[in-house]
């Protein structure tokens, strides 16, 4: 059975544009000239926020060389860096590479993109995540700290919030720079959409970690497909769960004919609202212009 929900009304299909927030038909994308940006690889505009070894924790392939370093921006793709020369497959190391692309790099090139004739930016996932691709979020309500100007300060700010309570959410330095990016895009009469990855998350995602640590009685246990819980009486870790397409690094939200768990759905609604209407005044002109919904048929 197919299900319908307000969230799908917002996110269904490829794109939802902000015109629908006021009941207007969204048609601007018919004339859009798109430019897709993979932020980590677009431009390193701020050398001071580059990823560090600890920022790769809990992402595949998990074993991070002790001498790991960000990769030089214009280096030969097939030339192995010193930390990559440990005998593992090339593409294992490719997943561990970080080049330091960030929001400042996108801001620096907005005029260039405008001159190309681009009128709409589509950003691959920008939310907090240790992975290269960021299709496995840790937090949906914050832009990745290494995309902004103050990673350490942002990390400290995260610890002051309850991710399940939007009233405690603050704006990090990376969030504020993203809002500046939105303003600069709109000032140039351009639009911006971002990836909405609401089918699955990363292993460090706050609710998944709470479910694992709190066990079957956790209020978050029903958010996910937990196949087996760990038995503390054995030395093995029996904890098992369903990952998207069998990928264990991407725990999948549990869904039935009514969609995700009501509390998970409520969280997603809060996320959508945060980024479409940042100042919460009912006018979405200060927010993103739409979403590209990842694996839409599975949400």
KAJOUR-V439696 format. One record per residue. PHI is phi in degrees with one decimal (* if undefined). D_FIRST is the distance of its C-alpha to the first C-alpha in Angstrom with 1 decimal. Layout:
# KAJOUR-V439696
phi=PHI d_first=D_FIRST
phi=PHI d_first=D_FIRST
This chain:
# KAJOUR-V439696
phi=* d_first=0.0
phi=-80.9 d_first=3.8
phi=-120.1 d_first=6.5
phi=-124.9 d_first=10.0
phi=-151.4 d_first=13.2
phi=-56.6 d_first=16.8
phi=-62.6 d_first=17.0
phi=-69.8 d_first=14.8
phi=-62.2 d_first=16.9
phi=-76.1 d_first=19.8
phi=-110.4 d_first=18.9
phi=-60.2 d_first=16.3
phi=73.0 d_first=17.6
phi=-77.5 d_first=21.0
phi=-149.9 d_first=23.0
phi=-117.9 d_first=23.3
phi=-105.0 d_first=26.8
phi=-67.1 d_first=28.7
phi=-59.3 d_first=29.3
phi=-69.4 d_first=25.9
phi=-63.4 d_first=27.0
phi=-105.8 d_first=29.4
phi=88.9 d_first=27.2
phi=-78.8 d_first=29.0
phi=-71.3 d_first=27.4
phi=-92.6 d_first=27.6
phi=-126.6 d_first=29.5
phi=-60.3 d_first=32.0
phi=-69.8 d_first=30.2
phi=-65.5 d_first=31.0
phi=-108.5 d_first=34.5
phi=-73.5 d_first=34.0
phi=-110.3 d_first=36.2
phi=-86.4 d_first=34.4
phi=-137.2 d_first=36.0
phi=-87.4 d_first=33.9
phi=-120.8 d_first=35.6
phi=-95.4 d_first=35.1
phi=-53.7 d_first=37.1
phi=-65.3 d_first=38.7
phi=-118.7 d_first=40.2
phi=-83.9 d_first=41.0
phi=-162.9 d_first=44.3
phi=-92.2 d_first=46.0
phi=-90.3 d_first=47.4
phi=-142.4 d_first=48.4
phi=-69.8 d_first=50.0
phi=-80.9 d_first=50.1
phi=-113.4 d_first=46.4
phi=-60.1 d_first=45.9
phi=-57.0 d_first=43.7
phi=-121.0 d_first=45.5
phi=-55.3 d_first=45.0
phi=-67.0 d_first=43.4
phi=-75.4 d_first=40.7
phi=-95.2 d_first=39.2
phi=-59.6 d_first=38.7
phi=70.1 d_first=35.3
phi=-132.8 d_first=34.3
phi=-61.7 d_first=34.5
phi=-92.5 d_first=36.9
phi=74.7 d_first=38.1
phi=-83.4 d_first=41.7
phi=-99.4 d_first=43.4
phi=-54.3 d_first=47.0
phi=-65.6 d_first=49.6
phi=-101.5 d_first=51.2
phi=-55.7 d_first=48.1
phi=-143.1 d_first=48.8
phi=-57.7 d_first=47.0
phi=-83.1 d_first=47.5
phi=-58.8 d_first=50.1
phi=-60.4 d_first=48.5
phi=-107.2 d_first=50.1
phi=-70.8 d_first=50.6
phi=-60.7 d_first=50.2
phi=-56.8 d_first=46.6
phi=-93.3 d_first=47.7
phi=-86.5 d_first=50.6
phi=-77.3 d_first=49.9
phi=-73.3 d_first=50.9
phi=-52.3 d_first=53.1
phi=-72.2 d_first=50.3
phi=-89.3 d_first=48.2
phi=-90.3 d_first=51.0
phi=-119.9 d_first=49.8
phi=90.1 d_first=48.9
phi=-80.3 d_first=45.1
phi=-58.6 d_first=43.1
phi=-54.1 d_first=43.4
phi=-76.0 d_first=39.7
phi=-65.2 d_first=39.6
phi=-67.9 d_first=42.2
phi=-59.6 d_first=40.5
phi=-70.8 d_first=37.6
phi=-90.7 d_first=40.2
phi=-70.2 d_first=42.0
phi=-134.3 d_first=42.1
phi=-109.6 d_first=44.1
phi=90.8 d_first=43.9
phi=-57.7 d_first=42.1
phi=-156.3 d_first=41.5
phi=-66.4 d_first=40.9
phi=-61.4 d_first=44.6
phi=-62.7 d_first=44.6
phi=-70.3 d_first=42.0
phi=-56.4 d_first=44.1
phi=-61.2 d_first=47.2
phi=-110.0 d_first=45.7
phi=-62.0 d_first=44.2
phi=-64.8 d_first=47.2
phi=-59.5 d_first=47.1
phi=-65.7 d_first=43.5
phi=-60.2 d_first=44.3
phi=-65.1 d_first=47.2
phi=-69.9 d_first=45.1
phi=102.7 d_first=43.2
phi=-69.1 d_first=40.0
phi=-124.2 d_first=38.4
phi=-144.9 d_first=35.2
phi=-98.6 d_first=34.8
phi=-117.2 d_first=31.6
phi=-97.8 d_first=32.1
phi=-62.1 d_first=30.4
phi=-49.1 d_first=29.5
phi=-119.1 d_first=32.3
phi=-79.4 d_first=31.3
phi=-51.4 d_first=33.3
phi=-168.6 d_first=32.7
phi=-81.5 d_first=35.2
phi=-80.0 d_first=33.6
phi=-61.8 d_first=35.0
phi=-86.3 d_first=31.8
phi=66.2 d_first=30.5
phi=-82.1 d_first=26.9
phi=-124.2 d_first=27.1
phi=-71.9 d_first=28.1
phi=-95.1 d_first=30.4
phi=-138.8 d_first=30.3
phi=-85.5 d_first=28.2
phi=-92.6 d_first=30.8
phi=-134.6 d_first=33.7
phi=-70.6 d_first=34.8
phi=-54.0 d_first=36.1
phi=-60.6 d_first=39.6
phi=-84.6 d_first=41.1
phi=-90.8 d_first=40.0
phi=-111.2 d_first=42.2
phi=-87.5 d_first=45.9
phi=-144.2 d_first=46.1
phi=-57.1 d_first=44.0
phi=-64.7 d_first=45.9
phi=-64.5 d_first=45.9
phi=-64.4 d_first=42.2
phi=-59.9 d_first=41.6
phi=-65.5 d_first=43.8
phi=-64.3 d_first=42.0
phi=-53.9 d_first=38.6
phi=-70.6 d_first=40.2
phi=-91.4 d_first=41.1
phi=-111.1 d_first=37.5
phi=-105.6 d_first=34.6
phi=-62.0 d_first=31.6
phi=-91.6 d_first=29.4
phi=-127.0 d_first=31.6
phi=-58.4 d_first=31.7
phi=-68.8 d_first=35.0
phi=-95.4 d_first=36.7
phi=-71.2 d_first=35.7
phi=-117.1 d_first=38.6
phi=-105.3 d_first=39.2
phi=-77.2 d_first=40.4
phi=-61.5 d_first=42.9
phi=-67.1 d_first=40.3
phi=-59.7 d_first=38.0
phi=-64.0 d_first=41.0
phi=-68.7 d_first=41.8
phi=-65.1 d_first=38.3
phi=-63.9 d_first=38.7
phi=-64.1 d_first=42.0
phi=-60.0 d_first=40.4
phi=-58.2 d_first=38.0
phi=-61.7 d_first=41.1
phi=-68.5 d_first=43.1
phi=-62.7 d_first=40.3
phi=-66.1 d_first=40.1
phi=-61.8 d_first=43.9
phi=-91.3 d_first=43.9
phi=60.9 d_first=41.5
phi=-111.4 d_first=38.9
phi=-126.5 d_first=35.3
phi=-142.5 d_first=33.4
phi=-124.7 d_first=29.8
phi=-131.8 d_first=28.7
phi=-73.2 d_first=26.1
phi=-107.2 d_first=23.3
phi=-106.8 d_first=22.2
phi=-110.6 d_first=19.6
phi=-95.2 d_first=17.6
phi=-151.7 d_first=20.7
phi=-135.2 d_first=24.2
phi=-93.2 d_first=27.6
phi=-56.9 d_first=29.2
phi=-77.1 d_first=31.5
phi=-52.2 d_first=28.7
phi=-55.3 d_first=30.0
phi=-71.5 d_first=27.1
phi=-66.7 d_first=26.7
phi=-66.1 d_first=30.4
phi=-66.2 d_first=30.4
phi=-60.2 d_first=27.8
phi=-66.2 d_first=29.9
phi=-74.9 d_first=33.2
phi=-90.1 d_first=32.2
phi=84.7 d_first=30.3
phi=-57.0 d_first=27.6
phi=-79.5 d_first=28.8
phi=-62.4 d_first=28.2
phi=-66.2 d_first=26.0
phi=-97.5 d_first=24.6
phi=-60.7 d_first=23.7
phi=-82.9 d_first=20.1
phi=-73.1 d_first=19.7
phi=-126.7 d_first=19.8
phi=-86.8 d_first=19.0
phi=-85.6 d_first=22.4
phi=-84.9 d_first=23.0
phi=-156.2 d_first=26.6
phi=-96.6 d_first=29.1
phi=-66.7 d_first=32.7
phi=-98.2 d_first=35.2
phi=-65.0 d_first=38.3
phi=-82.3 d_first=40.5
phi=-115.4 d_first=40.2
phi=-74.6 d_first=41.5
phi=-79.2 d_first=38.4
phi=-103.6 d_first=35.4
phi=-85.3 d_first=32.4
phi=-55.6 d_first=30.0
phi=-142.5 d_first=26.9
phi=-156.3 d_first=23.6
phi=-93.4 d_first=21.0
phi=-108.5 d_first=22.0
phi=-58.3 d_first=20.3
phi=53.8 d_first=20.9
phi=80.1 d_first=23.1
phi=-84.8 d_first=25.4
phi=-67.8 d_first=26.8
phi=-76.3 d_first=28.2
phi=-128.4 d_first=24.8
phi=-54.8 d_first=23.0
phi=-99.0 d_first=19.3
phi=-67.9 d_first=17.6
phi=-73.2 d_first=15.3
phi=-138.4 d_first=11.7
phi=-131.7 d_first=8.9
phi=-65.3 d_first=5.8
phi=-101.9 d_first=8.9
phi=97.0 d_first=10.4
phi=-66.8 d_first=13.9
phi=-54.3 d_first=16.2
phi=-52.3 d_first=17.6
phi=-72.3 d_first=21.0
phi=-65.9 d_first=20.0
phi=-63.5 d_first=18.2
phi=-60.6 d_first=21.4
phi=-63.2 d_first=23.5
phi=-63.4 d_first=21.7
phi=-59.9 d_first=22.3
phi=-63.4 d_first=25.9
phi=-66.1 d_first=26.2
phi=-58.5 d_first=25.0
phi=-62.9 d_first=27.5
phi=-58.6 d_first=30.3
phi=-90.9 d_first=30.4
phi=-93.7 d_first=29.7
phi=-143.0 d_first=32.2
phi=-55.6 d_first=34.6
phi=-90.5 d_first=37.1
phi=58.4 d_first=34.5
phi=-106.4 d_first=36.3
phi=87.3 d_first=33.4
phi=-108.3 d_first=34.7
phi=-80.7 d_first=32.8
phi=-66.4 d_first=35.7
phi=-92.5 d_first=36.8
phi=-110.5 d_first=33.5
phi=-63.6 d_first=31.7
phi=-94.2 d_first=30.6
phi=167.9 d_first=27.1
phi=-128.7 d_first=24.8
phi=-100.4 d_first=23.8
phi=-87.6 d_first=20.4
phi=-71.4 d_first=20.5
phi=36.7 d_first=17.8
phi=-55.7 d_first=15.7
phi=-67.4 d_first=12.7
phi=-103.2 d_first=12.6
phi=-90.2 d_first=13.0
